[in-house]
């Protein structure tokens, strides 16, 4: 278990920057603790009594509308204003469709190397499917789709059949896709 001698993330990040992803998912109890750290610039180790000063820049990210969550009392207003000093809005992938080919190629490079498959690219038809999909899960979902396609693809190019049914417009799920895995398996 946690002891008072082990440094936590804020203490380790002292003098640097800490990134808190999906801040909108933070529990009310954790929001209170985070607010206290940001206001007082001190932390207390689990089980400890000593206040330890920390100098940390905090970057947060979320896919949720924090302003709406504040209005619905699902996110602390004081914490919202503490973390919303400089807001940078990143457009959703569906708003930046022109980025999809480059991102898809990047993920293809990553996963074909990891799996060891000689997949040379993405077919024009598969790319059309990717560009026309709305991507509710944004870049993470695109990465997952490409990872899946690399695992399923039996040709030298990603085909629409290796994409999930929801990405293929008007296409029914295929149950007959052969899955070719590398001898050493996949690192999950």
For each residue, the residues with C-beta under 8 A, 3 or more apart:
1:
2: 6 45 46 47
3: 6 45 46 47
4: 45 46 47 48 49
5: 45
6: 2 3 45 46
7: 11 12 45
8: 11 12 43 45 46
9: 12 13 18
10: 13 14 18 37 43 54 56
11: 7 8 14 43 45 52 54
12: 7 8 9
13: 9 10 16 17 18 54 56
14: 10 11 54 55 56
15: 55 56
16: 13 56 57
17: 13 56 57 58 59
18: 9 10 13 56 57 58 59
19: 59 60 61
20: 23 26 34 58 59 60 61
21: 60 61 62
22: 25 26 61 62 63 64
23: 20 26 60 61 62 66 83
24: 62 63 64 66 69 75
25: 22 62 64
26: 20 22 23 30 31 34 75
27: 30 31
28: 31 32 76
29: 32 33
30: 26 27 33 34
31: 26 27 28 34 35 75 76 79
32: 28 29 35 36 76
33: 29 30 36 37
34: 20 26 30 31 37 38 79
35: 31 32 38 39 76 78 79 82
36: 32 33 39 40
37: 10 33 34 40 41 42 43 54 56
38: 34 35 41 58 79 82 83
39: 35 36 82
40: 36 37 51
41: 37 38 53 54 55 56
42: 37 51 52 53 54
43: 8 10 11 37 51 52 54
44: 48 49 50 51 52
45: 2 3 4 5 6 7 8 11 48 50 52
46: 2 3 4 6 8
47: 2 3 4
48: 4 44 45
49: 4 44
50: 44 45
51: 40 42 43 44
52: 11 42 43 44 45
53: 41 42
54: 10 11 13 14 37 41 42 43
55: 14 15 41
56: 10 13 14 15 16 17 18 37 41
57: 16 17 18
58: 17 18 20 38 83
59: 17 18 19 20
60: 19 20 21 23 83
61: 19 20 21 22 23
62: 21 22 23 24 25 66
63: 22 24 138
64: 22 24 25 68 69
65: 68 69
66: 23 24 62 69 70 75 80 84
67: 70 71 80
68: 64 65 71 72
69: 24 64 65 66 72 74 75 80
70: 66 67 73 74 75 76 77 80
71: 67 68
72: 68 69
73: 70
74: 69 70
75: 24 26 31 66 69 70 79 80
76: 28 31 32 35 70 79 80
77: 70 80 81
78: 35 81 82
79: 31 34 35 38 75 76 82 83
80: 66 67 69 70 75 76 77 83 84
81: 77 78 84
82: 35 38 39 78 79 85
83: 23 38 58 60 79 80
84: 66 80 81 87
85: 82
86:
87: 84
88:
89:
90:
91: 95 96
92: 95 96 135 138
93: 96 97 99 100 103 135 138 139 141 142
94: 97 134 135
95: 91 92
96: 91 92 93 99 100
97: 93 94 100 131
98: 101
99: 93 96 102 103
100: 93 96 97 103 104 127 130 131 142
101: 98 104 105 122 127 130 131
102: 99 105 106
103: 93 99 100 106 107 139 142 143
104: 100 101 107 108 122 127 130 142 146
105: 101 102 108 109 121 122
106: 102 103 109 110
107: 103 104 110 111 142 143 146 147
108: 104 105 111 112 119 121 122 146 150 158
109: 105 106 112 113
110: 106 107 113 114
111: 107 108 114 115 146 147 150 151
112: 108 109 115 116 117 118 119 150
113: 109 110 116
114: 110 111 187
115: 111 112 150 151 181 182 186
116: 112 113 182
117: 112 150 153 180 182
118: 112 156
119: 108 112 150 153 155 156 157 158
120: 156 157
121: 105 108 157 158
122: 101 104 105 108 126 127 130 157 158
123: 126 127 157 158 159 160
124: 127 128
125: 128 129 159 160
126: 122 123 129 130 149 157 158 159 160 162 163
127: 100 101 104 122 123 124 130 131
128: 124 125 131 132
129: 125 126 132 133 160 163 167 168 169
130: 100 101 104 122 126 127 133 142 145 163 167
131: 97 100 101 127 128
132: 128 129 169
133: 129 130 166 167 169
134: 94
135: 92 93 94 138 139 141 142
136: 141
137: 140 141 142 144
138: 63 92 93 135 141 142
139: 93 103 135 142 143
140: 137 143 144
141: 93 135 136 137 138 144 145
142: 93 100 103 104 107 130 135 137 138 139 145 146
143: 103 107 139 140 146 147
144: 137 140 141 147 148
145: 130 141 142 148 149 163 164 167
146: 104 107 108 111 142 143 149 150 158
147: 107 111 143 144 150 151
148: 144 145 151 152 162 163 164
149: 126 145 146 152 153 158 162 163
150: 108 111 112 115 117 119 146 147 153 158
151: 111 115 147 148 179 180 181 186
152: 148 149 161 162 177 178 179 180
153: 117 119 149 150 157 158 159 162 180
154: 178 180
155: 119 159
156: 118 119 120
157: 119 120 121 122 123 126 153
158: 108 119 121 122 123 126 146 149 150 153 162 163
159: 123 125 126 153 155 162
160: 123 125 126 129 163 168 171
161: 152 174 177
162: 126 148 149 152 153 158 159 177
163: 126 129 130 145 148 149 158 160 167 168
164: 145 148 167 168 173
165: 168 171 172 173 174
166: 133
167: 129 130 133 145 163 164
168: 129 160 163 164 165 171
169: 129 132 133
170:
171: 160 165 168
172: 165
173: 164 165
174: 161 165 177
175:
176:
177: 152 161 162 174
178: 152 154
179: 151 152
180: 117 151 152 153 154
181: 115 151 185 186
182: 115 116 117 185 186
183:
184:
185: 181 182
186: 115 151 181 182
187: 114
188:
